[in-house]
Amino acid sequence: MSKSLDVVINGRPFRVACEEGEEGALLDAVAYLDRKMNEISESGKLVGTDRIAVMAALNIAHELLTVRTGGLEIGEFKRRINTMKSSLEKAMIEQDELF
């Protein structure tokens, strides 16, 4: 079930929908976006809420994509995970054989 929360981003009030139990995560996201928009606004390089919002969105999207991939291509990341998984499984089998 969803509910509405009233939040303030860059000095402007918004009402946003939120699933039950996700209020904390939403408020964290609001605080993060607000902080990013304020940083851009305070730099004085951009004027206008729309431009500040777009620049904040681009910065956050870039951060997300960088964190998701860790600078690696997704295929390479998956290969590394599978290699680690295989190594762990082999070590567990060898450990079980000791006892």
C-alpha positions, -999 to +999 in steps of 0.1 A: +000+000+000+014+034-008+010+067+010+020+103+004+048+122+021+053+159+020+090+168+014+110+199+005+137+198-022+157+229-029+133+250-009+102+238-028+075+216-013+065+183-031+041+155-022+055+121-033+041+086-032+058+060-011+053+024-002+047+014+034+080+008+051+100+027+025+096+061+041+132+062+055+147+053+022+127+080+005+136+106+030+173+096+026+169+101-012+152+134-007+180+146+016+206+134-009+190+152-039+184+183-019+221+184-008+232+179-045+209+206-058+221+230-030+257+223-039+251+231-075+230+262-067+256+275-043+284+271-068+267+300-088+275+283-121+238+275-130+207+296-126+172+282-127+157+253-108+152+232-139+188+234-149+200+227-114+177+197-112+189+183-145+225+188-135+219+171-101+201+142-119+231+138-143+256+138-114+236+113-094+231+090-125+268+091-131+275+082-095+251+053-097+265+039-129+301+042-116+291+024-083+272-003-102+301-012-124+330-002-102+346+010-133+343-025-149+322-037-178+293-056-164+303-088-183+338-087-167+322-080-133+300-111-137+330-132-148+350-121-117+321-129-094+317-164-110+354-171-106+353-161-069+322-183-064+339-213-080+370-207-059+349-206-027+329-237-036+362-256-043+376-244-010+345-255+009+347-290-007+383-293+003+375-282+038+347-308+041+371-335+030+395-327+059+368-337+085 
